[in-house]
Amino acid sequence: MLIYLNYSEADYFKKKKVKLGKMPIDPGSIALKIFKRVPKNDLETIFPNAIPKMSLKDKLLLWVPGVFGGLSLLSAKVIPALINMYDAYQTGETIDLLNSKTSLNQGLIALGILGAYCFRQYNNFINKKIRYSKTLSDSLYFKNVGNNSGAFYSLLNSSEEEALKETILAYTFLHESEDSLTAEELDHQIESWFKTKLNADLDFDVNDALLKLKNIGLGIENNGKWNVIPINEALIAIDELWDNVFQYNQKVDSQTT
């Protein structure tokens, strides 16, 4: 997953009355971010300015017990205690801190219980919000592969790996085949194998793979039919190709002083 970010110029942010000094980015800049394979349901977590939100299930688990529990608390303890508290106040009863059975004290205790219940529900909400924020942070941190120039490096590495896989697949199927194969037959065999073994629809670039085999001396074409050299000869050819990538063994004239 590659994300290309092209931020607006400074004039745009000035019109929006955004303070440029507090922004984590430079207006007009371009940023690249590359991530590992991200599940479809988690795509939103890697988008810029992602805001964690509760799912409907979490909202129901939080608010339904809270509402019913609050109604039960109000009807059973808080409201009767407040009614008795109001009646006691009308009759001129005073607060007696040493006597918890007085109506005024019971009303104050009921208000304290109600406040503690509301605080608990609010604390549950904050804890869920923190967990969602942690999930967002984990997605951005652990799935991030590279940024800016690092993104190009990751893409180049991935491209090289895919090219190598194509070449190995083409060589393997040609080597295992008893007869020479045309490009169309090889393409069909590889795509059918992926469909049967991995249940994956693959558009194999057979022409590119065969061209690579021919260029490194492993593939042989004869009247549109392709085959490959034996694996022992292929290993020798690859080793020789690798050893001659850099010609450090060339003799260089030197002068001694």
ABEGO torsion letter per residue (X at the ends): XBBBBBBBBAAAAAAAGBBAAABABBBGBBBBBBBBBBBAAAAAAABBGBBBBBBAAAAAAAAAAAAAAAAAAAAAAAAAAAAAAAAAAAAGBBBBAABAABAAAAAAAAAAAAAAAAAAAAAAAAAAAAAAAAAAAAAAAAABABBEAAAAAAAAAAAAAAAAAAAAAAAAAAAABABBBBAAAAAAAAAAAAAAAAGBBBBBBAAAAAAAAAAAGABBBBGGBBBBBBAAAAAAAAAAAAAAABBAABBBBBBBX
